[in-house]
Amino acid sequence: RAKEDSMAAAPKKDDLKAKFEAAAAAAKQTKKKPDNATLLKLYSYYKQATEGDVQGKQPGVFEFVARAKYDAWAKIKGMSADEAMQNYIKQVEKLNRD
């Protein structure tokens, strides 16, 4: 029984991964350039989905872009890869609607 459940779950995971990859491609072709807050959300969800929790030392205060990216990623520490992928997909869909 457990084997059947795990096999049934596999296609769903593959579907999510495929949707995530499609959203990553679509994010590069949005109608208008997203604002910085949206870009940081996309960055943090993408990094969380592909690499897990934030790593390394926080960049210095004068490394504005690097620090903003790091801080955005750190805010979602502990989020599962699946949840990060779903949030990324939702964010891209919202961008393409607006």
C-alpha angles and dihedrals in degrees: 000000000000090000091054091051093051092048091049091052095052098075090051090055090048090049091052091049091050092049090048092052091047090050091050089055092044092050089066092056104047119147093241132020111264119239120255094261090055092045090053091050091050091047094049095046091047093049092045091050095047104031108017124224121011115278137199132025123318110258118247122272093256093056089081102173096040092047093048090051092047093048093048090051092046091055091067097045111149095027112135119246090243093053091047090051091049092049091048091051092049091049092051092046089052091051092052092049095051 
